[in-house]
């Protein structure tokens, strides 16, 4: 009737919009500003009001009123309170993966002026703040990458299901990750390399299939893209790769090469060229050792394998000079002569610290196969001719660096596998400290690995008492 009389717009609609504005000014202030509603409750309230007002239009009002009423309500309930809504508990919704409420919040704020920009800014700040908590504490380094992957998974879910894969939010996510992950310089790069090391050693033990392992590597690459210190990552990755290759720790060569392909695609061929050459060195060394054994079978007194590495492609190793038993030095001399006859112009540099051996050790109860480092083997072989020897004498006979020798003896006397005994308690070692062959040693395993005591990281090695099997490493330049 009012429409027919041309009174609807002037006498009713304008007053209706005015009174509605006053009503929701008061309601919004009571609920959001005064704190009587939580954020999820306030979002549900907005949804309820919008539904109710829309029903009024359908049943009682002219459809033209929608164009004025809807913006009016959204301004009073949302636009005038954008900061208050965000500060009310947006971070808590993100932490709890409250997709339903986050979707409502996204729809509401994106429908008003400046709402999307402020929501996106708050989202980026949340990522920076929350992410920094994952990387800032040294005591959490061991779990850093796992927590970063979980955090990234959560953020991806929110962007996909709550923020509708909005490109602007994806860009904010990338900015946030790139910012916080580089706030602790170089450490995330180091931990990514170590995480990959553990993954490539575990192989299928940590996954159910090749596809899952490949998927996990892809997830790591997403985190890798955010770091600035890719050269730092390369250094740690190369160091860890060298240990996996030299000590046979890789669960899968295919997985190793798949990872190199991913790094090559991400960083270019220059980044992976030396890593690829490391694989070639190992493959060539296997053939080289096989040929050497065939040609030198009558002269060999022990089972020896040698890795010949290009010094330019591998990590830098400190060259340690030691005095070896005659049977060992003769075997190395034989290989060196063989190598020079086939590769003239190259100089071999033996890396004693990387060698590992198997020794057959005879104890009263039974014989054991001990897997040890080359330095541990040099020490243990001295007990073929004596049961007791002083530290000073061991040092003179082997010429092992004093610090390295002490760590070697600590591993043999104070670790889980005590094949030697020390004349006094404690870690202190003096020149006159005596070391005694533990003839009563016993262990439930026949084949036993004795870990090295390392200044930073433990390295895996192996050895034998009367019969020796040795895997040796040298570099050429």
Buried (B, 14 or more C-beta within 10 A) or exposed (E): EEEEEEEBBEEBBEEBBEEBBEEBBEBBBEBBEEEEBBBBEBBBBBEEBBEEBBEBBEEEBEEEBBEBBBBBBBBBBBBBBBEBBBEBBBBEBBEEBBBEBBBBBBBBBBBBEEBBEBBBEBBBBBBBEBBBEBBEEEEEBEEBBEBBBEBBEBBBEBBEBBBEEBEEBBEBBBBBBBBBBBEBEBBBBBBBBBBBBEBBBEBEEEBEEBEEBBEBBEBBBBBBBBBBBBEBBBBBBBBBBBBBBBBEBBBBBEBBEBBBEBBBEEBEEEBBEBBBBBBEBBEBBEEBBEEBBEEBEEEBEBBBBBBBBBBEBBBEBEEBEBEBBEEBEBBBEBBBEBBEEEEEEEEBEBBBBBBBBBBBBEBEEEEBBBBBBBBBBBBBBBBEEEEEBBBEBBBEBBBBBEEBBBBBBBBBBBEEBBBBBBBEEEEEBEEEBBBBBBEEBEBEEEEBBBBBBEEEEEBBBBBBBEEBBBBBBBBBE
